[in-house]
Amino acid sequence: MSPVRSRRLGDLTAPEAAELVTESSIIVLPFGAVEQHGPHLPLATDLIVVDAIADAVVAEYGDQLDLWLLPTLPYTNSGEHVWSPGTFAQSPETMLATTRDLGRSLSTMRARRIALLNGHGGNTSLLDVVCRELRISHGFLTFLLHAMLPADHGGTGHPDEDGLGIHGGLGETSVMMHVRPDLVRHDLLVANVPRWLNERPHVRFGGTGFGWVSEDFGPSGVIGDATLADPDHGKVLFEQAVAYLGEVLADISTFDFPRGVD
């Protein structure tokens, strides 16, 4: 077998991909976003963060778990931010068609396990559908992983934001201060925490879901408190994400459905 010179699938030649990507391989497909993140963070925040996390995970665990990294999809389901200039969003129909096409392309390879690494909360519900679609269409073992799961999709928010920081707040801003501090506008940090949501018994983040767009919570488009952000906290969050994803991918590497069991 040829030596592995890169764990980036796009760096391989076609013959190398046919030889090196096997039934035991895990294809890692990250999903980013290009969308408003308030006045203090770049449009590509989700893309930058998930790229950095994916690179770190594959560098740390790629050889051990036979991981192969596809390029990150930059434009995804960002409908909640389309009111803002600079947001580039695929419709759900377009994104579903895109992932179906990618699944068809991946079906020419021997890998059976596809790990969708999501870096944007707005993709979560749709990527659940994608996992099942790729399972039905091609028999893949499909998994949805989150670089950081926001509170509105069941994640645990920071207590200083009353668990409500889901976009452009303490967590995302801290990680960007760690990963790309040159792109953070420290002079324009915004605090906008919708604490009124926690006064409701059911209709709230992590409770009964509701349709929303980010400007419903205020004109900045921020949902959280970026003024509390700190690069050291961002470093901790980043390293925790990499370690956690390594554990998840190790579990994925041995997962399969039992055969012949009623």
CORCOR-V47773 format. One record per pair of residues at least 12 apart in sequence whose C-alpha atoms are under 8 Angstrom apart, sorted by the first residue. I is the first residue (numbers start at 1). J is the second residue. Records with the same first field share a line. If there is no record, write none. Layout:
# CORCOR-V47773
I = J  J
This chain:
# CORCOR-V47773
1 = 19  20
2 = 16  19  20
4 = 20
7 = 58  59  62  67  68  69
8 = 68  69  70  71
9 = 68  69  70
10 = 70  71
17 = 109
18 = 109  110
21 = 68  109  110  111
22 = 109  110  111
23 = 110  111  112
24 = 66  111  112  113  253
25 = 65  66  67  68  111  112  113  253
26 = 65  66  67  68  111  112  113  114  115  253
27 = 67  68  69  70  111  113  114  115
28 = 67  68  69  70  114  115  116  117
29 = 69  70  71  72  73  114  115  116  117
30 = 50  51  54  70  71  72  73  116  117  118  119
31 = 47  50  72  73  74  76  116  117  118  119  120
32 = 46  47  48  50  51  72  73  74  75  76  118  119  120
33 = 45  46  47  73  74  75  76  77  78  88  89  119  120
34 = 46  47  74  75  76  78  86  87  88  89
35 = 78  81  82  84  86  87  88  89
36 = 81  84  85  86  87  221
37 = 167  168  221  222
38 = 168  190  220  221  222
39 = 185  188  189  190  220
40 = 184  185  186  187  188  189  190
41 = 168  173  176  183  184  185
42 = 183  184
43 = 86  87
45 = 176
46 = 119  120
47 = 72  74  119
49 = 119  175  176  179
50 = 117  118  119  147
51 = 72
52 = 179
53 = 147  238  241  242
54 = 69  117
56 = 242
57 = 242  243  245  246
61 = 246
65 = 249  250  253
75 = 88  89  90
76 = 88  89  90  91  95  123
77 = 89  90  91  92  95  122  123
78 = 90  122  123
79 = 91  122  213
80 = 122  212  213  214
81 = 213  214  215  221
83 = 215
92 = 126
96 = 126  130
99 = 130
100 = 130  133  134
103 = 134  138
104 = 138
107 = 138
112 = 139  140  141
113 = 140  141  142  143  252  253
114 = 140  141  142  143
115 = 142  143  144  145
116 = 142  143  144  145
117 = 144  145  146  147
118 = 144  145  146  147
119 = 146  147  148
121 = 149  150  153
124 = 153
127 = 144
128 = 144
131 = 143  144
141 = 256
143 = 252
145 = 245
147 = 241  245
148 = 241
150 = 165  166
151 = 163  164  165  166  205  206
152 = 164  166  204  205  206  209
153 = 205  206
154 = 205  206
155 = 206
158 = 170  171
161 = 193  224  225
162 = 195
164 = 193  194  195  205  223  224
165 = 193  223  224  225
166 = 223  224
167 = 221  222  223  224
168 = 222  223  224  225  226
169 = 190  191  222  223  224  225  226  227  229
170 = 224  225  226  227  228  229  230
171 = 226  229  234  237
172 = 234
173 = 226  229  230  234
174 = 226  229  230  231  232  233  234  235
175 = 231  233  234  235  237  238
176 = 231  234
177 = 229  230  231  234
178 = 231  232  234  235
189 = 226  227
190 = 220  222  225  226  227
191 = 222  223  224  225  226  227
192 = 217  218  222  223  224  225
193 = 223  224  225
194 = 217  223  224
